[in-house]
Amino acid sequence: MPTWQDYQQQTAEFFCGLGLTATIEKAVTGARGVHKIDVYVEGDYMGIAFTWVVECKNWKTNIPKEKVAALTAILQDVGADRGFLLSETGFQSGALRMAEKCNITLTSLADLASTVGDRHIAAQVASLHLRIHNVTSKLRALKKSHYDDEFYPPTMEPLGKIAFLTMVIDDALNGELPTTYTAFGPDQKFAHSVEEMLVIADRLISDAERWSPPQ
């Protein structure tokens, strides 16, 4: 079992991996005092800011309802939008019943990562596919307006780099790893995990989005 410091660090890294800001042991001032939060999460959804309070219980026994009540009081005092009570060992029945009546999620970090991770990857993939479509349309328009008479216009290089990204992303999602994301040959490069492929795809698409005709 990890130490409580390790558990906090792993929790913060998980939320940071979702694109959120996570601060360990942050002192947050509420209406009735200052609270030291295990992991304080801040984010933004479509322009709406939110905050979450995460308590990490690295216990060997199930968590009682008193801890749910304590977290509820903290949420109300600091005005946070949601609370998470994390435990890898589980929760007493009273804690589970109490959490049903408030905006607190009782779960383990492992289960949270499994549930949210799959949805997060799906959202990333959908966003990448949309960006591929948009940047391909942009580059094709530039090719037609600037280089329609050229045999091998400058737009072909960025177009070529992202032309088969949709296919290789799908290959990675289907477990066909490692998957190549460059042309075949001595300079062929591979991604060895879905996460690595998504990072590479984001970089390649960003490069294509920044491309402009040579002066």
Backbone as a chain_set.jsonl record, in Angstrom:
{"seq": "MPTWQDYQQQTAEFFCGLGLTATIEKAVTGARGVHKIDVYVEGDYMGIAFTWVVECKNWKTNIPKEKVAALTAILQDVGADRGFLLSETGFQSGALRMAEKCNITLTSLADLASTVGDRHIAAQVASLHLRIHNVTSKLRALKKSHYDDEFYPPTMEPLGKIAFLTMVIDDALNGELPTTYTAFGPDQKFAHSVEEMLVIADRLISDAERWSPPQ", "coords": {"N": [[0.846, -1.2, 0.0], [0.556, 2.246, -0.86], [2.205, 5.108, 0.669], [0.55, 7.747, 2.551], [1.311, 10.156, 1.505], [2.179, 9.409, -1.066], [-0.25, 8.534, -2.087], [-1.755, 10.889, -2.189], [-0.184, 12.273, -4.062], [-0.417, 10.651, -6.359], [-3.133, 10.935, -6.793], [-3.345, 13.69, -7.349], [-1.815, 13.776, -9.698], [-3.431, 12.272, -11.368], [-5.745, 13.917, -11.724], [-4.52, 16.137, -12.853], [-3.754, 14.998, -15.221], [-6.13, 15.014, -16.555], [-6.282, 17.492, -17.511], [-6.765, 19.401, -15.616], [-6.176, 21.631, -12.793], [-4.401, 20.69, -10.022], [-3.771, 20.883, -6.621], [-1.755, 19.927, -3.958], [-2.459, 19.519, -0.525], [-3.552, 22.115, -0.059], [-4.18, 25.226, 1.473], [-7.267, 26.451, 2.124], [-9.395, 29.133, 2.462], [-12.377, 29.414, 4.184], [-15.765, 30.374, 5.06], [-15.867, 29.981, 7.77], [-13.324, 29.43, 8.599], [-9.915, 28.221, 7.999], [-9.078, 25.617, 5.805], [-7.194, 22.697, 5.333], [-6.707, 21.144, 2.45], [-6.561, 17.905, 1.074], [-6.227, 17.318, -1.76], [-6.755, 19.857, -3.938], [-8.799, 20.741, -6.512], [-9.027, 22.515, -9.52], [-10.819, 23.795, -12.284], [-12.153, 24.353, -15.621], [-15.073, 24.505, -17.466], [-16.347, 24.989, -20.519], [-16.093, 27.743, -20.158], [-17.04, 28.061, -17.607], [-16.009, 28.183, -14.38], [-14.899, 25.775, -11.937], [-14.58, 24.109, -8.759], [-13.164, 21.427, -6.912], [-13.067, 19.439, -3.998], [-10.896, 17.106, -2.741], [-10.493, 14.35, -0.753], [-8.139, 12.114, 0.488], [-8.042, 8.959, 1.673], [-5.942, 6.883, 2.953], [-6.391, 4.301, 4.218], [-6.526, 1.196, 6.111], [-8.909, 0.191, 6.75], [-12.519, 0.294, 6.248], [-14.116, 3.375, 5.321], [-15.815, 5.498, 7.578], [-19.128, 7.035, 8.094], [-18.779, 9.47, 9.328], [-16.631, 10.755, 8.152], [-17.656, 11.457, 5.704], [-19.555, 13.303, 6.512], [-17.855, 15.249, 7.567], [-16.477, 16.085, 5.268], [-18.601, 17.106, 3.82], [-19.223, 19.366, 5.335], [-16.921, 20.896, 4.918], [-17.086, 21.378, 2.155], [-19.37, 23.006, 2.048], [-18.47, 25.181, 3.524], [-16.286, 26.252, 2.081], [-17.371, 26.632, -0.362], [-17.137, 24.856, -2.543], [-17.694, 22.96, -5.579], [-17.983, 20.189, -5.776], [-17.265, 17.17, -3.949], [-14.796, 14.65, -3.406], [-14.251, 11.545, -1.986], [-11.742, 9.451, -1.47], [-10.811, 6.068, -1.324], [-9.053, 3.058, -1.195], [-9.816, 0.818, 0.1], [-12.515, 0.79, 0.696], [-15.906, 1.629, 1.862], [-17.971, 2.21, 4.725], [-21.374, 1.125, 5.192], [-23.044, 3.161, 6.165], [-21.68, 5.447, 5.372], [-21.92, 5.293, 2.601], [-24.702, 5.56, 2.297], [-25.1, 8.15, 3.293], [-23.657, 9.694, 1.459], [-25.261, 9.572, -0.757], [-27.083, 11.57, -0.481], [-25.848, 13.965, -0.903], [-23.456, 16.125, -2.626], [-21.162, 14.419, -3.048], [-18.707, 12.162, -4.074], [-18.013, 8.847, -3.548], [-15.365, 6.749, -3.933], [-12.707, 4.725, -5.328], [-9.32, 5.509, -6.238], [-8.404, 3.902, -8.261], [-10.8, 2.897, -9.452], [-11.932, 5.314, -10.239], [-10.059, 6.247, -12.082], [-10.319, 4.262, -14.029], [-13.003, 4.558, -14.901], [-13.279, 7.349, -15.589], [-11.03, 7.685, -17.151], [-11.412, 6.208, -19.575], [-13.549, 7.622, -20.707], [-12.38, 10.113, -20.955], [-10.327, 9.646, -22.813], [-11.92, 8.984, -25.018], [-13.142, 11.465, -25.472], [-10.9, 12.999, -26.101], [-10.09, 11.751, -28.487], [-12.286, 12.27, -30.175], [-12.088, 15.059, -30.329], [-9.581, 15.305, -31.596], [-10.113, 14.101, -34.094], [-11.939, 15.938, -35.152], [-10.31, 18.208, -35.342], [-8.429, 17.264, -37.198], [-10.049, 17.025, -39.478], [-10.765, 19.749, -39.845], [-8.262, 21.081, -40.216], [-7.291, 19.76, -42.451], [-9.157, 20.547, -44.386], [-8.556, 23.279, -44.427], [-5.86, 23.302, -45.36], [-6.161, 22.124, -47.865], [-7.7, 24.07, -49.107], [-5.844, 26.157, -49.147], [-3.968, 25.02, -50.848], [-5.408, 24.926, -53.245], [-5.899, 27.656, -53.723], [-3.369, 28.851, -53.772], [-1.455, 27.143, -54.965], [-2.389, 25.674, -57.12], [-1.526, 24.965, -59.665], [0.873, 23.705, -59.325], [3.053, 20.849, -59.307], [3.997, 19.492, -56.988], [3.058, 20.913, -54.386], [3.893, 23.136, -51.576], [2.055, 22.653, -49.519], [1.689, 19.936, -49.452], [3.442, 18.61, -47.742], [2.679, 19.15, -44.904], [0.053, 18.16, -45.186], [0.539, 15.503, -45.846], [1.642, 14.519, -43.478], [-0.479, 14.403, -41.682], [-2.349, 12.953, -42.982], [-2.913, 10.211, -42.614], [-3.497, 10.03, -39.931], [-5.98, 9.571, -38.674], [-6.405, 6.842, -39.204], [-4.188, 5.624, -37.887], [-4.593, 6.396, -35.253], [-6.976, 5.032, -34.701], [-5.976, 2.434, -35.0], [-4.274, 2.297, -32.77], [-6.171, 2.531, -30.69], [-7.491, 0.156, -31.053], [-5.726, -1.625, -30.087], [-3.553, -2.296, -31.653], [-0.54, -2.188, -31.329], [3.041, -1.702, -31.137], [2.238, 1.25, -33.066], [2.831, 2.744, -36.233], [3.491, 6.141, -37.103], [4.596, 7.523, -39.109], [5.908, 7.761, -42.482], [6.746, 4.717, -44.221], [9.992, 3.185, -43.969], [13.525, 3.846, -43.332], [13.392, 5.856, -41.428], [11.168, 5.431, -39.951], [8.783, 5.845, -37.364], [7.394, 5.008, -34.132], [4.48, 4.728, -32.021], [3.929, 3.586, -28.738], [1.825, 3.251, -27.037], [-1.652, 4.036, -26.382], [-1.95, 6.51, -25.141], [0.509, 7.741, -25.73], [0.28, 7.874, -28.515], [-1.851, 9.688, -28.792], [-0.767, 12.033, -27.762], [1.281, 12.475, -29.634], [-0.262, 12.762, -31.961], [-1.659, 15.102, -31.338], [0.481, 16.923, -31.36], [1.36, 16.764, -34.063], [-0.928, 17.641, -35.425], [-1.155, 20.22, -34.375], [1.169, 21.368, -35.446], [0.449, 21.355, -38.145], [-1.749, 23.046, -38.044], [-0.552, 25.461, -37.516], [0.785, 25.988, -39.84], [1.675, 28.009, -42.594], [1.609, 29.642, -45.824], [4.797, 29.848, -47.43], [6.726, 32.845, -47.367]], "CA": [[0.0, 0.0, 0.0], [1.382, 3.46, -0.891], [2.083, 6.013, 1.816], [-0.502, 8.731, 2.307], [1.86, 11.177, 0.597], [2.129, 8.833, -2.41], [-1.654, 8.481, -2.503], [-2.101, 12.256, -2.568], [0.543, 12.609, -5.283], [-1.043, 9.91, -7.452], [-4.441, 11.551, -7.031], [-3.107, 14.971, -8.021], [-1.351, 13.494, -11.057], [-4.588, 11.818, -12.138], [-6.574, 15.062, -12.114], [-3.72, 16.942, -13.784], [-3.813, 14.303, -16.493], [-7.397, 15.368, -17.195], [-6.199, 18.887, -17.923], [-7.189, 20.25, -14.504], [-5.13, 22.059, -11.867], [-4.548, 19.981, -8.75], [-2.794, 21.335, -5.634], [-1.716, 19.059, -2.78], [-2.476, 20.145, 0.801], [-3.767, 23.548, -0.219], [-4.943, 25.897, 2.536], [-8.379, 27.169, 1.507], [-10.125, 29.898, 3.47], [-13.829, 29.378, 4.072], [-16.489, 31.362, 5.855], [-15.665, 29.724, 9.197], [-11.941, 29.116, 8.937], [-9.012, 27.747, 6.953], [-9.08, 24.163, 5.695], [-6.091, 22.123, 4.584], [-7.319, 20.169, 1.556], [-5.609, 16.904, 0.557], [-5.998, 17.699, -3.161], [-7.736, 20.875, -4.343], [-8.848, 20.675, -7.972], [-9.667, 23.652, -10.178], [-10.96, 23.584, -13.72], [-13.041, 25.238, -16.376], [-15.846, 23.782, -18.476], [-17.074, 25.906, -21.397], [-16.07, 29.074, -19.582], [-17.571, 28.06, -16.24], [-14.992, 27.673, -13.452], [-15.397, 24.913, -10.866], [-13.58, 23.63, -7.793], [-13.465, 20.171, -6.246], [-12.279, 19.096, -2.82], [-10.626, 15.668, -2.76], [-9.875, 13.806, 0.455], [-7.519, 10.818, 0.204], [-7.962, 8.17, 2.902], [-5.09, 5.709, 2.743], [-6.649, 3.495, 5.415], [-6.65, -0.246, 5.961], [-10.291, -0.152, 7.102], [-13.529, 1.038, 5.51], [-14.291, 4.75, 5.777], [-17.129, 5.672, 8.21], [-19.957, 8.153, 7.631], [-18.292, 10.72, 9.919], [-15.74, 11.406, 7.192], [-18.535, 12.066, 4.707], [-20.125, 14.492, 7.149], [-16.797, 16.259, 7.675], [-16.223, 16.619, 3.934], [-19.774, 17.919, 3.476], [-19.075, 20.653, 6.024], [-15.861, 21.641, 4.239], [-17.627, 21.828, 0.868], [-20.278, 24.12, 2.294], [-17.732, 26.327, 4.054], [-15.415, 26.873, 1.067], [-18.137, 26.865, -1.578], [-16.693, 23.997, -3.645], [-18.8, 22.396, -6.357], [-18.119, 18.75, -5.531], [-16.25, 16.54, -3.127], [-14.443, 13.256, -3.674], [-13.635, 10.845, -0.867], [-11.084, 8.319, -2.116], [-10.292, 5.004, -0.473], [-8.872, 1.81, -1.936], [-10.324, -0.296, 0.912], [-13.964, 0.785, 0.695], [-16.66, 2.529, 2.731], [-19.029, 1.607, 5.517], [-22.7, 1.312, 4.593], [-23.557, 4.463, 6.558], [-21.034, 6.451, 4.535], [-22.518, 5.194, 1.273], [-26.05, 6.123, 2.36], [-25.004, 9.594, 3.488], [-23.158, 10.315, 0.241], [-26.346, 9.623, -1.737], [-27.885, 12.768, -0.228], [-25.04, 15.175, -1.063], [-22.633, 16.147, -3.838], [-19.878, 13.784, -2.744], [-18.486, 10.882, -4.738], [-17.173, 7.892, -2.814], [-14.794, 5.823, -4.898], [-11.259, 4.525, -5.213], [-8.589, 6.135, -7.33], [-8.346, 2.918, -9.347], [-12.086, 2.889, -10.151], [-12.115, 6.623, -10.861], [-9.198, 6.287, -13.257], [-10.885, 3.369, -15.037], [-14.241, 5.135, -15.429], [-13.057, 8.651, -16.212], [-9.976, 7.581, -18.148], [-11.973, 5.776, -20.849], [-14.34, 8.72, -21.265], [-11.452, 11.191, -21.312], [-9.683, 9.265, -24.065], [-12.929, 9.115, -26.076], [-13.312, 12.892, -25.754], [-9.675, 13.43, -26.787], [-10.103, 11.224, -29.851], [-13.291, 13.024, -30.924], [-11.529, 16.383, -30.574], [-8.51, 15.176, -32.584], [-10.713, 13.848, -35.405], [-12.5, 17.201, -35.633], [-9.185, 19.069, -35.739], [-7.882, 16.714, -38.448], [-10.967, 17.424, -40.554], [-10.692, 21.199, -40.066], [-6.965, 21.501, -40.759], [-7.209, 19.209, -43.8], [-9.938, 21.449, -45.239], [-7.797, 24.53, -44.545], [-4.682, 23.095, -46.205], [-6.622, 21.89, -49.239], [-8.113, 25.371, -49.631], [-4.611, 26.885, -49.455], [-3.38, 24.387, -52.039], [-6.173, 25.326, -54.423], [-5.808, 29.091, -53.972], [-1.988, 29.316, -53.955], [-0.533, 26.239, -55.658], [-3.201, 24.731, -57.895], [-0.829, 24.547, -60.881], [2.163, 23.082, -59.005], [3.016, 19.383, -59.245], [4.149, 19.08, -55.579], [3.021, 22.18, -53.643], [4.365, 23.08, -50.184], [1.023, 22.138, -48.603], [1.68, 18.477, -49.435], [4.18, 18.076, -46.594], [1.817, 19.037, -43.722], [-1.073, 17.28, -45.49], [1.008, 14.129, -45.789], [1.912, 14.109, -42.096], [-1.707, 14.138, -40.928], [-3.302, 12.276, -43.855], [-3.344, 8.903, -42.113], [-3.587, 10.044, -38.468], [-7.235, 8.929, -38.265], [-6.199, 5.398, -39.248], [-3.244, 5.127, -36.876], [-5.243, 6.566, -33.945], [-7.886, 3.898, -34.553], [-5.154, 1.243, -34.778], [-3.832, 2.317, -31.368], [-7.335, 2.258, -29.85], [-7.84, -1.256, -31.223], [-4.684, -2.448, -29.49], [-2.508, -2.638, -32.623], [0.617, -1.437, -30.851], [3.211, -0.282, -31.48], [1.717, 1.672, -34.366], [3.682, 3.753, -36.851], [2.805, 7.375, -37.467], [5.381, 8.163, -40.172], [6.007, 6.956, -43.692], [7.607, 3.546, -44.093], [11.371, 3.426, -44.357], [14.494, 3.83, -42.225], [13.055, 6.868, -40.419], [9.845, 5.103, -39.418], [8.664, 6.039, -35.918], [6.269, 4.262, -33.578], [3.894, 5.023, -30.714], [3.837, 2.305, -28.051], [0.615, 3.218, -26.212], [-2.698, 4.956, -26.837], [-1.651, 7.841, -24.609], [1.609, 8.298, -26.512], [-0.228, 8.188, -29.85], [-2.683, 10.889, -28.712], [0.151, 13.173, -27.598], [1.939, 12.682, -30.922], [-1.268, 13.28, -32.888], [-1.892, 16.508, -30.977], [1.628, 17.709, -31.832], [1.355, 16.822, -35.523], [-2.053, 18.49, -35.846], [-0.795, 21.598, -34.01], [2.126, 21.831, -36.457], [-0.297, 21.624, -39.377], [-2.613, 24.213, -37.814], [0.283, 26.668, -37.537], [1.433, 26.122, -41.14], [1.218, 29.1, -43.463], [2.393, 29.651, -47.064], [6.103, 30.531, -47.358], [6.724, 34.21, -47.884]], "C": [[0.882, 1.25, 0.0], [1.225, 4.264, 0.388], [0.987, 7.025, 1.514], [-0.005, 9.851, 1.408], [1.836, 10.686, -0.858], [0.699, 8.854, -2.951], [-2.129, 9.871, -2.939], [-1.451, 12.624, -3.9], [-0.08, 11.919, -6.494], [-2.397, 10.508, -7.815], [-4.285, 12.865, -7.782], [-2.673, 14.747, -9.467], [-2.502, 13.024, -11.938], [-5.417, 12.998, -12.621], [-5.818, 15.997, -13.055], [-3.734, 16.32, -15.17], [-5.1, 14.557, -17.254], [-7.41, 16.816, -17.659], [-6.646, 19.865, -16.858], [-5.97, 20.664, -13.679], [-5.376, 21.395, -10.518], [-3.415, 20.372, -7.807], [-2.88, 20.462, -4.393], [-1.63, 19.898, -1.515], [-2.584, 21.669, 0.706], [-4.598, 24.087, 0.939], [-6.002, 26.77, 1.875], [-9.183, 27.848, 2.615], [-11.627, 29.852, 3.184], [-14.463, 30.439, 4.944], [-16.19, 31.212, 7.348], [-14.232, 29.355, 9.566], [-11.155, 28.634, 7.741], [-8.973, 26.221, 6.98], [-7.897, 23.703, 4.853], [-6.627, 20.948, 3.774], [-6.26, 19.204, 1.024], [-5.225, 17.225, -0.882], [-7.123, 18.649, -3.575], [-7.672, 21.0, -5.86], [-9.61, 21.871, -8.517], [-9.715, 23.407, -11.678], [-11.943, 24.545, -14.326], [-13.753, 24.398, -17.424], [-16.692, 24.768, -19.24], [-17.207, 27.293, -20.769], [-16.591, 29.171, -18.165], [-16.545, 27.412, -15.314], [-15.641, 26.793, -12.39], [-14.238, 24.506, -9.967], [-14.076, 22.345, -7.141], [-12.534, 19.984, -5.056], [-12.128, 17.576, -2.773], [-9.906, 15.277, -1.48], [-9.392, 12.396, 0.173], [-7.324, 10.056, 1.517], [-7.208, 6.869, 2.63], [-5.174, 4.802, 3.968], [-6.664, 2.007, 5.077], [-8.047, -0.729, 6.301], [-11.257, 0.707, 6.294], [-13.784, 2.404, 6.145], [-15.69, 4.929, 6.366], [-17.853, 6.927, 7.721], [-19.496, 9.491, 8.201], [-17.376, 11.48, 8.954], [-16.527, 12.045, 6.053], [-19.131, 13.35, 5.259], [-19.093, 15.61, 7.235], [-16.506, 16.895, 6.322], [-17.38, 17.491, 3.471], [-19.663, 19.306, 4.087], [-18.011, 21.518, 5.354], [-16.361, 22.203, 2.912], [-18.509, 23.058, 1.052], [-19.514, 25.363, 2.73], [-16.898, 27.031, 2.991], [-16.134, 27.122, -0.25], [-17.684, 26.051, -2.772], [-17.892, 23.35, -4.325], [-19.028, 20.916, -6.096], [-16.989, 18.273, -4.649], [-16.024, 15.1, -3.552], [-13.78, 12.689, -2.427], [-13.074, 9.549, -1.431], [-10.544, 7.341, -1.085], [-10.186, 3.74, -1.305], [-9.431, 0.614, -1.159], [-11.843, -0.334, 0.975], [-14.577, 1.695, 1.75], [-17.709, 1.75, 3.519], [-20.391, 1.949, 4.903], [-23.29, 2.674, 4.94], [-22.964, 5.588, 5.723], [-21.645, 6.466, 3.142], [-23.911, 5.816, 1.246], [-26.004, 7.641, 2.484], [-24.574, 10.301, 2.206], [-24.234, 10.425, -0.827], [-27.135, 10.928, -1.64], [-27.091, 14.059, -0.447], [-24.144, 15.046, -2.292], [-21.217, 15.65, -3.569], [-19.826, 12.428, -3.427], [-17.552, 10.034, -3.895], [-16.656, 6.862, -3.807], [-13.334, 5.58, -4.556], [-10.591, 5.225, -6.379], [-8.528, 5.187, -8.525], [-9.647, 2.917, -10.147], [-12.328, 4.21, -10.874], [-11.29, 6.723, -12.14], [-9.76, 5.427, -14.383], [-12.106, 3.994, -15.702], [-13.984, 6.411, -16.222], [-12.038, 8.547, -17.339], [-10.513, 7.192, -19.519], [-12.762, 6.903, -21.502], [-13.437, 9.868, -21.715], [-10.756, 10.885, -22.63], [-10.665, 9.406, -25.227], [-13.13, 10.575, -26.462], [-12.089, 13.437, -26.5], [-9.688, 13.0, -28.249], [-11.1, 11.996, -30.712], [-12.771, 14.415, -31.277], [-10.443, 16.335, -31.645], [-9.081, 14.945, -33.985], [-11.303, 15.13, -35.995], [-11.397, 18.14, -36.108], [-8.542, 18.579, -37.034], [-8.745, 17.139, -39.629], [-10.804, 18.91, -40.884], [-9.375, 21.62, -40.706], [-6.752, 20.93, -42.168], [-7.966, 20.102, -44.786], [-9.186, 22.758, -45.477], [-6.619, 24.374, -45.503], [-5.073, 22.842, -47.661], [-7.067, 23.199, -49.892], [-6.886, 26.212, -50.002], [-3.941, 26.325, -50.715], [-4.091, 24.87, -53.294], [-5.97, 26.799, -54.767], [-4.391, 29.564, -54.291], [-1.17, 28.446, -54.913], [-1.254, 25.275, -56.603], [-2.474, 24.2, -59.122], [0.483, 23.817, -60.604], [2.021, 21.571, -58.859], [3.105, 18.889, -57.801], [4.21, 20.348, -54.727], [3.484, 22.017, -52.2], [3.335, 22.516, -49.205], [1.047, 20.618, -48.51], [2.405, 17.904, -48.228], [3.319, 18.027, -45.339], [0.601, 18.152, -43.96], [-0.674, 15.812, -45.36], [1.194, 13.63, -44.367], [0.648, 13.759, -41.325], [-2.712, 13.303, -41.711], [-3.804, 10.953, -43.272], [-3.414, 8.844, -40.587], [-4.861, 9.357, -37.978], [-7.061, 7.421, -38.195], [-5.3, 4.919, -38.117], [-3.781, 5.352, -35.46], [-6.182, 5.395, -33.691], [-7.123, 2.598, -34.325], [-4.709, 1.16, -33.317], [-4.977, 1.973, -30.432], [-7.74, 0.789, -29.916], [-6.744, -2.196, -30.727], [-3.593, -2.871, -30.45], [-1.282, -1.779, -32.339], [1.872, -2.311, -30.905], [2.667, 0.021, -32.863], [2.585, 2.794, -34.923], [2.872, 4.987, -37.209], [3.605, 8.164, -38.504], [5.392, 7.237, -41.389], [6.947, 5.771, -43.46], [9.02, 3.863, -44.577], [12.281, 3.455, -43.15], [14.17, 4.821, -41.117], [11.69, 6.619, -39.783], [9.84, 5.226, -37.894], [7.37, 5.412, -35.412], [5.776, 4.89, -32.271], [3.611, 3.683, -30.037], [2.634, 2.205, -27.118], [-0.399, 4.192, -26.79], [-2.376, 6.378, -26.394], [-0.539, 8.512, -25.405], [1.133, 8.701, -27.902], [-1.049, 9.467, -29.835], [-1.827, 12.138, -28.54], [0.832, 13.498, -28.925], [0.968, 13.284, -31.938], [-1.556, 14.746, -32.61], [-0.759, 17.388, -31.495], [1.612, 17.867, -33.351], [0.232, 17.72, -36.047], [-1.746, 19.954, -35.535], [0.191, 22.183, -35.019], [1.399, 22.197, -37.755], [-1.189, 22.848, -39.228], [-1.827, 25.507, -37.883], [0.895, 26.935, -38.911], [0.825, 27.268, -41.928], [2.097, 29.118, -44.707], [3.718, 30.377, -46.885], [6.039, 31.906, -47.984], [7.665, 34.319, -49.105]], "O": [[1.846, 1.325, 0.762], [0.234, 4.121, 1.105], [0.546, 7.154, 0.372], [-0.774, 10.433, 0.643], [1.513, 11.447, -1.769], [0.471, 9.154, -4.123], [-2.826, 10.006, -3.945], [-2.095, 13.219, -4.765], [-0.251, 12.542, -7.542], [-2.763, 10.581, -8.989], [-5.01, 13.124, -8.743], [-3.123, 15.459, -10.364], [-2.544, 13.344, -13.126], [-5.757, 13.073, -13.802], [-6.416, 16.585, -13.956], [-3.727, 17.03, -16.176], [-5.16, 14.341, -18.464], [-8.429, 17.31, -18.142], [-6.884, 21.036, -17.154], [-4.877, 20.12, -13.843], [-6.457, 21.534, -9.945], [-2.241, 20.215, -8.142], [-3.963, 20.278, -3.836], [-0.852, 20.848, -1.427], [-1.805, 22.403, 1.314], [-5.593, 23.483, 1.337], [-5.678, 27.713, 1.154], [-9.596, 27.206, 3.58], [-12.081, 30.203, 2.096], [-13.777, 31.297, 5.498], [-16.251, 32.184, 8.101], [-13.955, 29.005, 10.713], [-11.649, 28.632, 6.614], [-8.85, 25.611, 8.042], [-7.633, 24.258, 3.787], [-6.96, 19.898, 4.323], [-5.194, 19.628, 0.577], [-4.045, 17.385, -1.194], [-8.298, 18.28, -3.561], [-6.627, 21.323, -6.424], [-10.697, 22.2, -8.043], [-8.771, 22.879, -12.265], [-12.491, 25.423, -13.659], [-13.116, 23.667, -18.182], [-17.645, 25.328, -18.698], [-18.259, 27.93, -20.83], [-16.588, 30.253, -17.577], [-16.246, 26.226, -15.451], [-16.782, 27.026, -11.989], [-13.074, 24.552, -10.364], [-15.264, 22.199, -6.856], [-11.355, 20.333, -5.115], [-13.121, 16.848, -2.766], [-8.842, 15.81, -1.164], [-10.152, 11.569, -0.328], [-6.532, 10.464, 2.367], [-7.775, 5.891, 2.142], [-4.184, 4.564, 4.659], [-6.797, 1.616, 3.918], [-8.348, -1.914, 6.162], [-10.864, 1.725, 5.724], [-13.677, 2.562, 7.361], [-16.669, 4.55, 5.723], [-17.275, 7.766, 7.03], [-19.787, 10.539, 7.623], [-17.357, 12.711, 8.949], [-16.108, 13.062, 5.5], [-19.205, 14.361, 4.561], [-19.412, 16.776, 7.005], [-16.309, 18.107, 6.235], [-17.167, 18.502, 2.803], [-19.971, 20.304, 3.437], [-18.178, 22.732, 5.235], [-16.096, 23.359, 2.58], [-18.404, 24.029, 0.303], [-19.871, 26.477, 2.347], [-16.806, 28.259, 2.986], [-15.581, 27.749, -1.153], [-17.828, 26.499, -3.909], [-18.961, 23.208, -3.731], [-20.16, 20.441, -6.187], [-15.913, 18.868, -4.598], [-16.945, 14.419, -4.002], [-12.854, 13.288, -1.881], [-13.825, 8.656, -1.823], [-9.906, 7.731, -0.106], [-11.113, 3.387, -2.033], [-9.511, -0.488, -1.701], [-12.416, -1.381, 1.278], [-13.874, 2.433, 2.441], [-18.26, 0.761, 3.037], [-20.531, 2.941, 4.188], [-23.965, 3.283, 4.109], [-23.646, 6.561, 5.401], [-21.863, 7.532, 2.568], [-24.266, 6.513, 0.296], [-26.79, 8.339, 1.844], [-25.069, 11.385, 1.899], [-24.139, 11.275, -1.712], [-27.779, 11.342, -2.604], [-27.616, 15.145, -0.199], [-24.081, 13.988, -2.918], [-20.228, 16.339, -3.817], [-20.776, 11.648, -3.366], [-16.439, 10.449, -3.569], [-17.447, 6.174, -4.453], [-12.798, 6.16, -3.612], [-11.23, 5.501, -7.395], [-8.594, 5.628, -9.673], [-9.615, 2.933, -11.377], [-12.862, 4.23, -11.983], [-11.768, 7.225, -13.157], [-9.691, 5.806, -15.552], [-12.231, 3.965, -16.927], [-14.409, 6.543, -17.369], [-12.155, 9.23, -18.356], [-10.116, 7.78, -20.525], [-12.658, 7.118, -22.71], [-13.699, 10.513, -22.73], [-10.61, 11.769, -23.474], [-10.296, 9.889, -26.297], [-13.272, 10.891, -27.643], [-12.228, 14.241, -27.422], [-9.344, 13.777, -29.139], [-10.795, 12.341, -31.854], [-12.986, 14.897, -32.389], [-10.38, 17.213, -32.505], [-8.593, 15.524, -34.956], [-11.181, 15.379, -37.194], [-11.528, 18.79, -37.145], [-8.153, 19.388, -37.877], [-8.227, 17.564, -40.662], [-10.717, 19.287, -42.052], [-9.368, 22.425, -41.637], [-6.094, 21.565, -42.992], [-7.48, 20.381, -45.882], [-9.179, 23.284, -46.59], [-6.405, 25.226, -46.366], [-4.391, 23.295, -48.579], [-6.841, 23.413, -51.083], [-6.876, 26.891, -51.029], [-3.417, 27.076, -51.538], [-3.446, 25.186, -54.294], [-5.877, 27.162, -55.94], [-4.215, 30.559, -54.995], [-0.284, 28.954, -55.601], [-0.764, 24.174, -56.853], [-2.77, 23.096, -59.581], [1.14, 23.358, -61.538], [1.013, 21.073, -58.358], [2.377, 17.974, -57.418], [5.299, 20.808, -54.384], [3.476, 20.911, -51.659], [3.707, 21.96, -48.171], [0.476, 20.058, -47.573], [2.039, 16.838, -47.733], [3.216, 16.96, -44.734], [0.155, 17.462, -43.044], [-1.428, 14.988, -44.842], [0.937, 12.462, -44.075], [0.68, 12.923, -40.422], [-3.784, 12.973, -41.205], [-4.978, 10.613, -43.416], [-3.394, 7.76, -40.004], [-4.831, 8.641, -36.977], [-7.512, 6.786, -37.242], [-5.606, 3.925, -37.458], [-3.459, 4.581, -34.556], [-6.19, 4.828, -32.599], [-7.562, 1.75, -33.548], [-4.759, 0.094, -32.703], [-4.793, 1.213, -29.482], [-8.271, 0.243, -28.949], [-6.821, -3.409, -30.92], [-2.777, -3.726, -30.106], [-1.025, -0.784, -33.016], [1.783, -3.527, -30.738], [2.639, -0.851, -33.732], [3.02, 3.681, -34.188], [1.701, 4.886, -37.575], [3.325, 9.338, -38.747], [4.947, 6.091, -41.326], [7.831, 5.826, -42.605], [9.221, 4.69, -45.467], [11.85, 3.12, -42.046], [14.623, 4.651, -39.985], [11.127, 7.511, -39.147], [10.765, 4.773, -37.22], [6.387, 5.295, -36.144], [6.544, 5.496, -31.524], [3.114, 2.753, -30.674], [2.443, 1.175, -26.471], [-0.053, 5.065, -27.587], [-2.509, 7.328, -27.166], [-0.621, 9.699, -25.72], [1.531, 9.746, -28.417], [-0.959, 10.261, -30.771], [-2.131, 13.185, -29.112], [0.945, 14.666, -29.296], [1.322, 14.199, -32.681], [-1.683, 15.544, -33.539], [-1.006, 18.477, -32.012], [1.823, 18.963, -33.869], [0.428, 18.47, -37.003], [-2.046, 20.834, -36.342], [0.073, 23.345, -35.407], [1.695, 23.215, -38.38], [-1.366, 23.606, -40.181], [-2.37, 26.543, -38.268], [1.469, 28.002, -39.127], [-0.39, 27.467, -41.926], [3.234, 28.648, -44.652], [3.757, 31.427, -46.244], [5.38, 32.109, -49.003], [7.801, 35.396, -49.685]]}, "num_chains": 1, "name": "protein.A"}
